[in-house]
Amino acid sequence: MSQTSQGSDRGHLLTEQANPASEALDQLPTADLVQLFCENDLEPQRAVAGAAPALTAAVDAIAVRLANGGRLFYLGAGTSGRLGVLDAAECPPTFCSSPELVQGVLAGGAAALLRSSEGLEDLFDAGPADLNARGFGPADALVGIAAGGTTPYVLGGLSHAVEIGALAIAMACVPADQAPMPCAIDIRLLTGPELLTGSTRLKAGTATKMALNILSTGVMVRLGKVHGNRMVDVAVTNSKLEDRALRILRDLAGVERARGGELLAEAGGSVKLALLMALGDLDAHRAATHLATTGPALRTALAALPPS
């Protein structure tokens, strides 16, 4: 495959087509313009719902990789890449996961977060090179994100993942027959033409953010980092998160705030460990030993406690 695709006609792509509903966008009264956006922004929800089977398969497949020591990489350029970096960056504070567990790889690196470097997306070989620089290997999972499905940077990364036996997952906002992508799981978020023709930071970007929310949260649920609907592996790094942790202890273990603070301190800030201590009447060492034996899911650890 060539390293660039400059000059190719992408007019057939769903994301590049003109939306008849916004032909007079520049002439609309502001209230009508806003209403039109509100109506069109229902499409990302429908698109994500339509991709539910592929998202389900992706969550389960990624969770297996991570449970066996692999990592999850998001790869993209422009808006798609920035959304991947955002989702990866939010995993450590939400799930107390290692920053290496979920990584966002953006064409152009950190500088491209603040200043557009869209020309770099045309480099097919740059995708594999950036992954290799992170030590990407066969045990890992890759989600290649490209709204139009034709980004050489992303296609290069996905091709590399397939070649080495890593889990390759494609995410795009065009039908597969318009832009095939090398992958084992193909997530297509069909949001339709944008109100501002070709501006995939709009509906396509919204749908991508929603899909990434589902992927990362679903994977962390499968990895035992959630109990019920509570983030029991939340990193207690500021007053807001400390308050959340204390409320989790109160709601799930009936622990008052003062005692909750003591348990958190004894547990080294681990909400999950503090919960196990409270519910199992264990000290920190015994709770940690028990959790290490049963695995990361609090529900499994609680079920394995000896009868009181």
C-alpha positions as CSV (number, residue, x, y, z in Angstrom):
1,M,0.0,0.0,0.0
2,S,1.3,3.5,-0.8
3,Q,2.4,5.7,2.1
4,T,0.0,8.5,1.2
5,S,-3.3,8.8,-0.4
6,Q,-3.1,12.5,-1.5
7,G,-5.4,13.4,-4.3
8,S,-7.8,10.5,-4.0
9,D,-11.5,11.4,-4.3
10,R,-13.4,10.8,-1.1
11,G,-16.6,12.3,-2.2
12,H,-18.4,9.0,-2.1
13,L,-17.8,8.6,1.6
14,L,-20.8,9.1,3.9
15,T,-18.9,11.6,6.1
16,E,-18.0,13.7,3.1
17,Q,-21.5,14.0,1.5
18,A,-23.5,17.2,1.8
19,N,-26.5,17.2,4.1
20,P,-29.6,18.5,2.3
21,A,-31.1,19.7,5.6
22,S,-28.3,22.3,6.0
23,E,-28.0,23.7,2.5
24,A,-29.0,27.1,3.7
25,L,-27.0,26.9,7.0
26,D,-25.5,30.3,6.6
27,Q,-28.9,31.9,6.1
28,L,-30.7,30.3,9.0
29,P,-31.8,32.4,12.0
30,T,-29.7,31.4,15.0
31,A,-32.6,29.7,16.8
32,D,-33.3,27.6,13.7
33,L,-29.6,26.8,13.3
34,V,-29.4,25.6,16.9
35,Q,-32.6,23.5,16.5
36,L,-31.2,21.9,13.4
37,F,-28.1,20.8,15.3
38,C,-30.2,19.5,18.2
39,E,-32.3,17.4,15.8
40,N,-29.2,16.1,14.0
41,D,-27.4,15.3,17.2
42,L,-29.8,12.5,17.9
43,E,-28.1,10.6,15.0
44,P,-25.0,9.7,17.0
45,Q,-27.2,7.9,19.6
46,R,-28.8,5.8,16.9
47,A,-25.5,5.1,15.2
48,V,-24.0,3.8,18.4
49,A,-27.0,1.7,19.1
50,G,-26.7,0.2,15.6
51,A,-23.1,-0.8,16.4
52,A,-24.0,-2.5,19.6
53,P,-23.1,-6.1,18.4
54,A,-19.7,-5.0,17.3
55,L,-19.1,-3.0,20.5
56,T,-20.1,-6.0,22.6
57,A,-17.6,-8.2,20.7
58,A,-14.9,-5.5,21.2
59,V,-15.5,-5.2,24.9
60,D,-15.2,-8.9,25.5
61,A,-12.2,-9.4,23.3
62,I,-10.3,-6.4,24.7
63,A,-11.0,-7.5,28.3
64,V,-9.6,-11.0,27.5
65,R,-6.4,-9.3,26.2
66,L,-6.0,-7.0,29.2
67,A,-6.8,-9.8,31.7
68,N,-3.9,-11.8,30.2
69,G,-1.4,-8.9,30.5
70,G,-2.0,-7.0,27.3
71,R,-2.7,-3.4,26.8
72,L,-5.2,-1.3,24.9
73,F,-4.1,1.3,22.3
74,Y,-6.2,3.9,20.6
75,L,-4.7,5.1,17.3
76,G,-5.9,8.1,15.3
77,A,-5.3,11.4,13.7
78,G,-7.0,14.8,14.2
79,T,-10.3,14.7,16.1
80,S,-10.4,10.9,16.1
81,G,-6.9,10.6,17.6
82,R,-7.6,13.4,20.2
83,L,-10.8,11.5,21.3
84,G,-8.7,8.4,21.8
85,V,-6.1,10.2,23.9
86,L,-8.9,11.8,26.0
87,D,-10.5,8.4,26.7
88,A,-7.1,6.8,27.6
89,A,-6.2,9.7,29.9
90,E,-9.5,9.4,31.8
91,C,-8.9,5.7,32.7
92,P,-6.3,6.1,35.5
93,P,-8.3,8.5,37.7
94,T,-11.6,6.7,37.1
95,F,-10.4,3.1,37.4
96,C,-7.0,3.5,39.1
97,S,-5.5,1.7,36.2
98,S,-1.9,2.1,35.2
99,P,-1.3,4.8,32.6
100,E,0.3,2.1,30.4
101,L,-2.8,-0.1,30.4
102,V,-4.8,2.2,28.0
103,Q,-2.8,4.5,25.8
104,G,-3.8,7.0,23.2
105,V,-1.5,7.3,20.2
106,L,-2.1,10.5,18.1
107,A,-0.4,11.4,14.8
108,G,2.0,14.2,15.6
109,G,2.2,13.3,19.3
110,A,1.4,15.5,22.2
111,A,1.9,18.7,20.2
112,A,-1.1,17.7,17.9
113,L,-3.4,17.9,20.9
114,L,-3.2,21.7,20.8
115,R,-2.2,22.5,17.3
116,S,-3.6,20.7,14.2
117,S,-1.1,18.5,12.3
118,E,-3.5,16.8,10.0
119,G,-0.9,16.3,7.2
120,L,0.8,13.6,9.3
121,E,-2.2,11.4,8.9
122,D,-1.2,10.7,5.3
123,L,1.9,8.7,6.4
124,F,1.0,5.0,6.3
125,D,4.2,3.8,7.9
126,A,4.0,6.3,10.8
127,G,1.2,4.4,12.4
128,P,3.2,1.2,12.9
129,A,6.3,3.2,13.9
130,D,4.4,5.1,16.6
131,L,3.0,1.8,17.9
132,N,6.4,0.1,17.9
133,A,7.8,3.1,19.9
134,R,5.3,2.1,22.6
135,G,6.3,-1.5,22.5
136,F,3.0,-2.6,20.9
137,G,3.0,-6.4,20.6
138,P,0.9,-9.5,19.8
139,A,-0.7,-9.6,23.3
140,D,-2.1,-6.1,22.9
141,A,-5.3,-4.7,21.5
142,L,-5.6,-1.8,19.0
143,V,-8.6,0.4,18.2
144,G,-7.9,2.3,15.0
145,I,-10.2,5.3,14.8
146,A,-10.8,7.1,11.5
147,A,-14.1,8.8,10.9
148,G,-13.9,8.4,7.1
149,G,-12.1,5.0,7.3
150,T,-9.4,6.0,4.9
151,T,-6.7,7.6,7.1
152,P,-3.4,6.0,6.0
153,Y,-1.9,6.5,9.5
154,V,-4.6,4.4,11.0
155,L,-4.7,1.8,8.2
156,G,-1.0,1.3,8.6
157,G,-1.4,0.7,12.4
158,L,-4.3,-1.7,11.9
159,S,-2.4,-3.6,9.1
160,H,0.6,-3.9,11.5
161,A,-1.7,-5.2,14.3
162,V,-3.2,-7.9,12.0
163,E,0.2,-8.9,10.8
164,I,1.7,-9.5,14.3
165,G,-1.4,-11.2,15.7
166,A,-2.6,-8.4,18.0
167,L,-6.3,-7.7,18.3
168,A,-7.2,-5.2,15.6
169,I,-10.5,-3.3,16.0
170,A,-11.6,-0.6,13.4
171,M,-13.9,2.3,14.2
172,A,-15.2,4.5,11.5
173,C,-18.4,6.4,10.5
174,V,-18.8,5.1,7.0
175,P,-20.1,1.8,5.7
176,A,-17.5,-1.0,5.4
177,D,-18.0,-1.2,1.6
178,Q,-17.1,2.5,1.2
179,A,-13.8,2.1,3.2
180,P,-12.7,-1.4,4.1
181,M,-10.3,-1.5,7.1
182,P,-8.1,-4.4,8.1
183,C,-9.4,-5.7,11.4
184,A,-10.9,-8.6,13.4
185,I,-13.8,-6.5,14.7
186,D,-15.4,-3.7,12.6
187,I,-17.3,-0.9,14.5
188,R,-19.2,1.3,12.1
189,L,-21.0,4.4,13.5
190,L,-23.2,5.6,10.7
191,T,-24.0,9.1,11.6
192,G,-24.7,10.4,8.1
193,P,-23.6,13.6,6.4
194,E,-22.5,16.4,8.7
195,L,-24.4,19.7,8.8
196,L,-21.1,21.4,8.0
197,T,-20.0,19.2,5.1
198,G,-17.0,17.0,6.0
199,S,-16.6,18.4,9.6
200,T,-16.4,15.0,11.4
201,R,-15.7,16.7,14.7
202,L,-19.5,17.1,14.8
203,K,-21.8,14.0,14.7
204,A,-19.0,11.6,13.9
205,G,-17.0,12.9,16.7
206,T,-19.9,12.7,19.1
207,A,-20.6,9.1,18.1
208,T,-16.9,8.2,18.5
209,K,-16.8,9.7,22.0
210,M,-19.9,7.7,23.0
211,A,-18.5,4.5,21.6
212,L,-15.2,4.9,23.4
213,N,-17.0,5.6,26.6
214,I,-18.7,2.2,26.2
215,L,-15.5,0.4,25.3
216,S,-13.4,1.6,28.1
217,T,-16.1,1.4,30.8
218,G,-17.3,-2.0,29.6
219,V,-13.8,-3.4,29.6
220,M,-13.1,-2.0,33.1
221,V,-16.4,-3.6,34.3
222,R,-15.3,-6.9,32.9
223,L,-11.9,-6.5,34.7
224,G,-13.6,-6.2,38.1
225,K,-13.0,-2.5,38.6
226,V,-16.7,-1.7,39.1
227,H,-19.1,-3.0,41.8
228,G,-22.7,-2.5,41.0
229,N,-22.6,0.9,39.4
230,R,-19.8,2.3,41.6
231,M,-16.2,3.0,40.6
232,V,-14.7,1.1,43.5
233,D,-11.2,1.4,42.0
234,V,-11.4,5.2,41.8
235,A,-8.1,6.9,42.6
236,V,-8.6,9.2,45.6
237,T,-6.5,12.1,44.4
238,N,-8.5,15.2,45.4
239,S,-11.3,16.3,47.7
240,K,-14.1,15.5,45.2
241,L,-12.9,12.0,44.7
242,E,-12.4,11.5,48.5
243,D,-16.0,12.6,49.0
244,R,-17.1,10.1,46.4
245,A,-15.1,7.3,48.0
246,L,-16.6,8.1,51.4
247,R,-20.1,8.0,49.9
248,I,-19.4,4.7,48.3
249,L,-18.3,3.3,51.7
250,R,-21.4,4.7,53.3
251,D,-23.8,3.4,50.6
252,L,-22.3,0.0,50.1
253,A,-21.0,-0.8,53.6
254,G,-23.0,1.5,55.9
255,V,-19.8,3.2,57.1
256,E,-20.0,6.7,58.5
257,R,-17.7,9.3,57.1
258,A,-15.3,9.4,60.0
259,R,-14.8,5.6,60.0
260,G,-14.7,5.7,56.2
261,G,-11.8,8.1,56.4
262,E,-10.0,5.8,58.8
263,L,-10.6,2.7,56.6
264,L,-9.3,4.6,53.5
265,A,-6.2,5.6,55.3
266,E,-5.6,2.0,56.4
267,A,-6.2,0.8,52.9
268,G,-3.7,3.2,51.4
269,G,-6.5,5.0,49.6
270,S,-8.0,1.9,48.0
271,V,-11.8,2.1,48.1
272,K,-12.2,-1.6,47.1
273,L,-9.9,-2.7,49.9
274,A,-11.6,-0.4,52.4
275,L,-15.0,-1.9,51.4
276,L,-13.6,-5.5,51.8
277,M,-12.3,-4.5,55.2
278,A,-15.6,-3.1,56.3
279,L,-17.8,-5.8,54.9
280,G,-15.5,-8.7,55.8
281,D,-14.4,-7.3,59.2
282,L,-10.7,-7.7,58.0
283,D,-7.6,-5.6,58.6
284,A,-5.8,-4.2,55.6
285,H,-3.3,-7.0,55.3
286,R,-5.9,-9.8,55.5
287,A,-8.1,-8.0,53.0
288,A,-5.3,-7.5,50.5
289,T,-4.3,-11.1,50.8
290,H,-7.8,-12.3,50.3
291,L,-8.3,-10.0,47.3
292,A,-5.0,-11.2,45.7
293,T,-6.3,-14.8,46.1
294,T,-9.8,-14.3,44.7
295,G,-9.0,-11.9,41.9
296,P,-9.9,-8.2,41.3
297,A,-13.7,-8.4,41.4
298,L,-15.1,-7.3,44.8
299,R,-18.2,-9.4,44.4
300,T,-16.1,-12.5,43.9
301,A,-14.0,-11.6,47.0
302,L,-17.1,-11.0,49.1
303,A,-18.7,-14.3,48.1
304,A,-15.5,-16.1,49.0
305,L,-15.4,-14.8,52.6
306,P,-15.8,-17.4,55.3
307,P,-19.2,-17.4,57.1
308,S,-19.2,-15.0,60.0
